[in-house]
Each structure stands twice: as C-alpha cells, then as structure tokens.
C-alpha cells in the first residue's frame, strides 16, 4: 500500500486518465449515446418509413392540389340582436361572425368598414325568426345571405367566406 502511494507521489499525485472514474464514466455515456443515435438513424427510422424533411416536402403541384388557398380572418366582434317573433316574449341571438378575405390589404379595408358590415349582419339576422335558425339549412341560408349582402358592399373578389364562430339563440 505504501508502494502505491509512492508511485502516485512520483507521478505527480494525479491519477491517470483511465484511473479517474468520472472521466471514464463520462466517456462510456458519450459512446452509448452515439451508438443509440446511430442505431436509431440507420436501423429503426428506415423500417418505420419516416422520411427526411427534404424528401417529404410536396412539390408545387402537390401543394396546390392538397391545400386550398387560405385567407385572412377578420372578426366582426360579438353581435346581439332581437329576433323577429310572433310571441310577446322576446327572443335573442348572440353570434360571433368572422369574414375570410383574400389578404391583409383586404383585411384592412374590412376593418375600416366594420360598422357598415356589422350593420348589414344585424339587419339580416334581426329579420329572422328562431325557427329560421333551428335547422342547418336555415343557418346556411343566413350565412349565404350575409355573404351576398356584404360582397355587394365590398370591392369584387375580396370576400372569400363567412364563418359563424358562435351562434346562441335564447
């Protein structure tokens, strides 16, 4: 045991690279990580059929076919109207409507005309009865009428679609 201390003292008192347990364990962990990554990349991924990001990007023709052109959504904010009713008890409709327009320039035009567009929606909806809103066909008819009336007030080709994000009849 005294001989080991003498050898350590003669070599400068520091243990060798392989004698330092922390460095040895760190090296083993790094080698294992490299082996795991290599096995994953070259053996497991090809069997799963996962492709590189470059290989999976669609061509211009494929992307045009798969993804329809998306516009910019403009929120008309919450609208509450009294519905037309034959009963004495008033019925209300609370709705949020979003307009899809072709680009940001069109969205800016819509934002400038927000009061007029909200007025159009209010006038269309307030003329409806709760029964008009109870069926899917009735809701689609109202959406089509709102689209037609707003499209008449906007420059041609700006409005792409009208969406109800909320529709509650009380």
N, C-alpha and C positions, 0 to 999 in steps of 0.2 A: 504494500500500500504506500509505503514511503517512496518506493521506486516510481510509482505513478505520479506522485506529487513532484518528484524531482524532474521527471520528463516534462510535465506541464510547465514547471518553472523554467526549464531550459528552453522550451519552445515559445516563450513569451507570455505564458499564463493564459492564453486564449485557446479554447477548444477548436479543432479543425472544422471545416465546413460540414463534413458528414457527421461529426460528433455533436453539432448544435441541433437539438431536436426540433426547435421551432422552424428553422430553415428547411430541414428535412421534411417535416410535415407540410409546410407550405408548398414545397416543390411537388410532393405527391398529389396535393389537392389540385394544383395547376395542371398537372399531367392528366388527372382524371377528368377535369373539365374539358380539356382539349379533346380527349378521346370521346367523351359524351357528345360534344358538338359535332365531331366528325362522323360518328355513327348516325346521329340524327340527320345530318345533311345528306349523307351518301347512301344510307340504307333505308331509313324509315320514311323520309319525305317522299322519295320516288315511289314507294309502294302505296302511299296514301293518295297519290295522284295530285299533290299540291304542286302548282307551277310557280315559276318565278313571277315577280310582279311585272317584268317586261313582257313575258310570254302571255300573260292573261289580259293585257290591255287590249280592248277592242279596236279594230280599225275604224276609220271614219265612217265607212258604210255601215258597219255593225252598230256603231253608237247611234247613228241617225235612225236606224230601224228600231232599236230597242228603247231608247229614251226619248219620249216626246219633249218638245220644247217647253221649258218652264218659264213662267213669267214672274213678275214681282207682285206680291200680295199687299194690298192696301186695306187697312181696317177702317170701316165706317163707324166704328165705335158702337156702343150699346144703344139700341133703339127700342123705346117702349111706346106702344100705340094702343088705343081703344079700338077693339074690333066692332064691326057692324053686327048688331044683334037685334032679334025681334023681342027678346025678353027685356024686362026692366033692369035686370041685374047686368051691370057692365062686365064685359069680358076683355081681358088684356092680353097682349102679345109682347114678349120680351125677346129680342133677337140681336145677334151679332152677325154682321154680314161683311165678308171680305171680297174685294174685287181683284181679280188677277188681270194685270196689264202687261204689255209686252216687254217693257224695260223701265229703267229708273227714270228716264225723262218722262215717260207716260205716267209713272207714279207721282212725279212732281206736279204734273198737270192735274191729276185726280186730287191731290192734296190741296191744290188751290181752289178746286171746285167742290170741296167736301160739303159745305152747307147745301148747295143745289142738289147734290147726289143723295144726301140724307133726306131732303125734302121729297125727291122722287120716290124713294123707298117708303117713306111714311105715307104718301098719298096712295101708292099701290096697295100697301098692306092694310091701311085703315078701311079700305073699301071691301075687305074680305070678311067672311063670317068664320066662326070657329069650325064649322063643318067643312069649309074650304081647306082648312089646314089639317084636318084629321086624317087625310089619306096621303099616300106617297105621290099619287098623281096630282093632287091639289098643290102640294108643296113644289113639285116640279113645274107646274103651270105658273105659280107665283114667281119662281126663280126665273123662268123664261120671260115673263112679263117684265120683271125688274131688269133683266139683261137687255131686252129690246128697248125699253124706255131710257135707260142710261146710255146705251150705244147710240141712240138718236142725238144725245146732247154732247157726245164726245167726238173728237176727230176720228175719221174712219180707220178701223183696224187696231185701235188702241186696246179695247176691251177684249179679253180672251175668255173669261168665265166669271161666274158669280157663285160664291160659296156661303152657305149658312154655317157658321161655326157654333151657333146656339139658337134654339127656337123653342120657346116655352109659352104655352097658352094657359091662361089662368081664368 
